[in-house]
Amino acid sequence: MPPLRKLAFVVNPNKPGAAELAESLIAIAREAGADVVITDTFPVAENFLEGRDACCVIGGDGTLLSVVVQSVLGQVPIIGVNRGTLGFLTILSPEEARDEFPSILEGAFHISPRAVLHCGNDKANIALNDIVIREAHSSRLISLDVFANDKWVTRFSCDGLIFSTPTGSTAYNLSAGGPITHPNAHIIAMTPICPHTLSNRTVIFDENVQLKVTNTKSDHPLAVVMDGQRQVSLNIGETLSIAMSPKKMPLVQPLNYAHFKVLRTKLGWNSPESRGGQLPGS
């Protein structure tokens, strides 16, 4: 990949050690001759990523999700450095970031294009992880009619519905009992939250499906939440369109990145690595 010479840094000052790590990485970038802009203010200013070769996010996955819209619309690659908890998106540990940042700046990385969902008419209504429809201010059941390519799927009575990308399968979708999917899978997962009908389970759709969801029961608007960051309303009787966006989010990965190693580490799966042994076939 081409060297990175214009970098944006988004730093979450509320994450322990984030500011100190940012100083180290910014020094490495400037020593390599990179032009650097920095912010620790949220939400990030509009057009902050404009003209940048990449954006280095230092914080947790929530910090990274806060720049998804600008990344997708401007096609600016994101380098995620974890100073949060699990960190499925901020994949680099502080140690890995310090070790690999000079090589990444020189182009030793690849881009993982991550699918994003889009809803409604606003081009900024996109989500890297998920779009969730739920009650905004109570825990009452909601009622939603779901259509796939204008064919009725069913009516859900539940606490909410999660529409997840493959990347978001390890987020709210997983907590609600949905499946883990590989980030390169070409699907949309629809998972009900606490469904009234116990046979309602996750439905997997092809990525080309055009979904529509109608608020059929609630006596007040529902909340449509994108990545836990942005929110619009779904009014009584109103129908919301949900589909895979034609644009993807470019996520920077080091050349030695291994998806299932990340899963084993983050989810605490048992493996020979955790016992000091060798992997099968190694």
N, C-alpha and C positions, 0 to 999 in steps of 0.2 A: 504494500500500500504506500501511497505518497507520504512523505514526512508531514508532521503536524507542526505548523508554524504560527497559527493564530488560535489561541486557546481561551476558552471561558472556564472559570472555576465557580461552581456553586457550592457553598460551604454552609452546612447546618451548624451554627455555633452552640446549639443545645445538645449536641452529641459529644460525649467526653472524648477528648483527644482530637476532634475534628480540626480545630483551628491550628494546632501544632503540626498535624499531618499536612494540612494545606500549605503551611509555610515551607515544609520540606519539598513538596512536589512543585510548588511555584518556583522555588529556587532552582530545582532541576530544570524546569521548563525555560527559565530565563537564561540559565547557563548554556542551554542548547540554542539560544537565540530566538526563542519564541516570544511573540507579542501576547501579553496576558491581560485579561480583564477579570475582575473578581467581584462577587456579591455574596453577602450573607443575609440578604433581605428577602422575605417571602411575603406575597408572591413575587417571583422574579419579574423584573421590569419587562414590559413588552419589547420585543425585538432585541433583547439582551444577547441572544445567540447569533444575531444577524452578522454575516461575514466571517464567522468563526469556522475553523477546520474541524473542531471537536469541542465538546464540553465535558469537563471532569467534575463529576458530582461526588462530594464527600459527605456522607451521612448515612441514612438508611434508605430502604426502598421507597418510603414516602417522599423523601427528598428528591429522589430520581423521578418519581411520578409527577412532581411539580413542574418539571421541564419537558414533559412528554409532548405537549401541544406544540411548543416552539421547535422541538427537535423534529417532529414529524412534518410540520408545515415548511420548515426550512431545510429539512434533510441534513441536519447537523448530527454527527455521530456522538453517542454518549459513552463516556468511560465512567463506570460505577465503582467507587471505592467505599467499602463498608465500614461505617462507624456506628451501625445500629445493632439490631439483634440478628435475625436470620439472614437477611441479605441475599435473596434469590436473584435480584437484579444488580445490586451493587456487589459484584462477584469477587472483586479484588480485596484481599485482606490488606491491612496497613503494611505488613511486611512485603507481601507480593507487589503492592503498588510501588514501594520504594525501590525494590529490586528491578522491576520490569518497566518502570516509567521511562527511563532513557531509551530503551529499545522500542517501546510503543511510539515515542515521539519521532523515532526514525523510520516508522512504518512497519515495524514487526508486530502486526496484529491482523486480524481479519474482522469483517463486519458480519454480524448475524442480523439479518433483516427480520424484525419481529412484527407480526400481524397486529393491527389495531382495529377496534370496533368504532363505528360511527353511528350516531343516532340523530334524528331530527334534521333540521335544515342548516344549522350553524356549522360551518367547517371546523370550528374549534371544539365541537362536541364529540371528542374522540377519547378512547380509553385503551391503554396498553394492557391492563389486567382485566377489568370487568366493568360492565354496566349493571347496576343493581336498581331494581324497582321495589319500593317499600313504603310503608307508612312513614310520614315525616315526624309525627309527634305522638304516636301511640303504638301499642302492641296488638291492635286488632287485626283480625284476618283481612286480607285484601282479596279481590276477585279480578282475575285477569284472563281475557281471551287471547290466545296465541295463534297466529297464522304463519304458515311457512309457504312462501310463494303463492299467497292468497288462498291456500288450503287450510281449513281450520284444524289445529292440532288438538287442543282441549281447553277447558276452562280450569284454571288453577285457583284453588282457595288455599292460601298459604300466608306466611308472614312476609314473603317477598320472593322475587325471582332474580337469579344471578345469570347474566349472560357473560361467559368467560372466553377469552382468547386462550390458545395453548400456553402462552407465557403466564397468564393469570390462573392457570389450573392449580398452582400451588399456593394461591392466595385464598380469598373468601370461598371460592369454589371447593377447595380441599376441606376447609373447616366445616362446610355444609354437607360433606359426604360425597362430593363430586370426585371424578377420576383425575389422576395425574396424567397429563398428556405431554408428549415431546414437543418442544417449542417449534419444531418444523412441521408438525401435523397441520393438515389443511382443514380445520374444523372450528365450529363454534359449539361450546357446551352450554346447555341451559339447565340450571340446577335450582329446584324450588327450595326455599328455606322453610323448614317445619311445615310440610304440606298437610292439609286436613285429610286428604286421601293418601293412605300409606303406600299405595301402588305408584304414586307419582314419584318418579326418580329422574335422574339426569337423562336428558335427550341430547344426542350428538347430531349436529347438522353439518352438512357440507359447507365449506367456506363461501360458496357462491349463493347460498340461500338468502332470500330477502324475507326478513322477519317483521311482523307487525304485532303490537301488543296493545290491547284496548282495556282501559279502566272501566269495568262493568258495574261495580257495586259501590265503591266508596262515595260517601257524601261530601267529600272534600278532596282536593288534589293530592296525588301521591308524589313522592320524591323520586327522581331519576338521578342517580349518583354515579359519576364517572370517575373511576379510580379513587374514590373517596376524596376527590379534590374539587370537583365541580358539580353543580346540581341545577337541574331544571325541574319543572312541575309537569305532571301528567294529569290533566283535569278530568272531571267526570265525563265519561263517554268519549274522551279523546283517544286517538290512536297514535302510537309512536312507532316509527320505523327504525329497525336496527339491522345493520349489515356490516360486513367486513369492508374496511376502507381500502381504496386502491393504493393508498400510500402505506408504507411500513416505517417502523422506527428503527434506525440503524444503531445497533448496540455493539460497542467495541469489545472484542474478546481477545485475550492473548493467544498466541499460536499453540500453546499447550493446553488450552481449555478443554475440559472433559465434562460434559453435561451430567453424566450419571455419578461422577465423583462428587460434583456439587450437591446432587440430591442425597447421596449417602452421608455427606458431611452435615448438611443442613437438617435433614430429617432423622439423623441418628440411626440410620440403617446399620444393622450388624454386617460386618464384612471382615475378611482376613486382614485388611489394613488396620482396623481398630484393634486387632490382637497382635499386631507386629508380624503378621504372616505375609505371604505373597498372594497376589491376585491369581485367579485361575488363568492359565495360559501364559503367565508372565515368566 
